[in-house]
Amino acid sequence: MRISGEYIPFTRDDIDGDFDINITVGTDGVTEAKVNQMTMLMQQVGGLAEVASVPPEFFNMMLGKLADEWGFPDVAQILEKPQPKQPNPMQEKMVEEELKNKQSDTQLKTAKAIQAMSDSNSKNVSTKMNALGIVNESGTPKSGKSE
């Protein structure tokens, strides 16, 4: 028996009192038509999922309904209430490696930029000292004696 969408097992001894019971009976033809329609809907939405935003819950719900129609209520319950997705250890390792590579690349570029700035500063200082007459063009200090 299903109450509010949740399956509850019971025996005759569990039923005591007056109850109003609605029984839904489907024939094979009706059930088959429903399943075919739901399958077609899932195929159409599956094609749209790549270009439109279709939440993954939709597919879980539809698969649960299909399982229910096919007579697998236990499977339907599991599908309608999916467990959180477990991370893939291989993917996590690849992401970590990619992050390490990017960090190494960034550190290398930073070191090269610092070296280039240092070289540029050294050339600027040499050029200024030469222009001021403090050093020769060879970069050696001029002696205080005039030639």
N, C-alpha and C positions, 0 to 999 in steps of 0.2 A: 504494500500500500504506500502511496506517496501522499504526503500532507505538505502543502505549501512548497512543493518542489523537492522535498526531502523524503527519501525512502525510509520507511519505518517497518521493520518486521513485526508480525504479531501472530497470535494463535486465536482460535475460537474462544478460548477461556479468557482472553484479554478483553473481549467485547462484552460489556455488561451495561444495559440501559437502552434508551431509545436514541437512534442516530438517523440523520438524513444523509444518504450516501448518493453521490453522483458517480455514475460509472460511465466511462468513455470507452467505447468499443470501436475499433477500427477494423475494417476488412483488409485483406491483403492488397486489394486493388487501390484502396485509399492510401494505405501506408506506402505502397510502392510509388504512387504518384507524388506523395509528399516528399519522399526520399529523393526522387528524381528532381523535383523542383529545388530542393535544398542543395543538392549536388550541383545543379546548373548555376544556382546563385553563387555558390562558393567558387566555381570556375570563373564566372564573370568578375566577381569581386577580386579574386586572386590575380587576374590580369590587370585590374585597375590598381592593385596594391603598389605596383612599381611607380605609378605616376600620381596617385592620390594617397592621402594619408588614411590608411585603414588600420585601426588599432588591432594588435595581435589578439586581444580579447575576443574580437568578433569571430575569428577562426576557431578559438577554443569553444565558444558558445555554439557555433554551428556544428562542430564535430561532436559536441556533447549531445545536441539534439538529434543528430544522425544516429549516434550510438543508442540513444533512447528509443528512437523509432525502430531500429533494428532489433530491439529487445535486449540491450545490454545496459541496464540501469547503473550497474557498478562502474562500468567504463564511462558512462555519461557523467556521473558525479565527479570522477577524477578529471575528466576533460573540462568540465565547466568550472572547476576550481583548480586551476593550474598552480603548481609549486613554483616558487621563484627560480629563475634560471641560474644554474651553478656556473661560475666562471670557468672558462676553459684554461687549464694550466699552461698549455702550449701557447695560446694566444697571449696570456699574461706575460710569459717569458719573452715572446717576440716584441711586445710593447716595451718591456723593460730594456731589452737590448737596443731597440730603436731610440729610446730616450737617452741611454748611455752614449750611443753614437752621436746623437745631436749635441749632447753636452760636451763631448770631446771635440767635436767640430767647432763648437762655439768657443771653447777654450783656446783652440789652435788659432782661430781667426783673431781672437782678442790679443793673444801673444804676438802675432804678426803685426797687428795694428800698433801695439805699444812699441815694438821694435822699429817700425817705420817712422813713428813719431820721434823716437829717440834719435834715429839716424838723421832725420830732417832737422831736429834741434841742433845736433852736433855740427851739421853743415852750415846752419845759420850762424852759429857762434863763430866758426872758423872764418866765414865770409866777413862778418862784422869786425873780427879782430884784424884781419888782413886789411880791410878798408880803413881801419883806424891806425894802421901802421904798427900794430902791436906784434904781429908775426909776419914772416915772409910768406910768399905764395906756397912754399913747400910746407908751411905749417910750423916752422921752427921759430922760436922767439928771436926777435931782433936784439942785437947787443946794443947797449947804451952808447957805444962809440960810433962816431960818424966816420964814413970811409972816404 
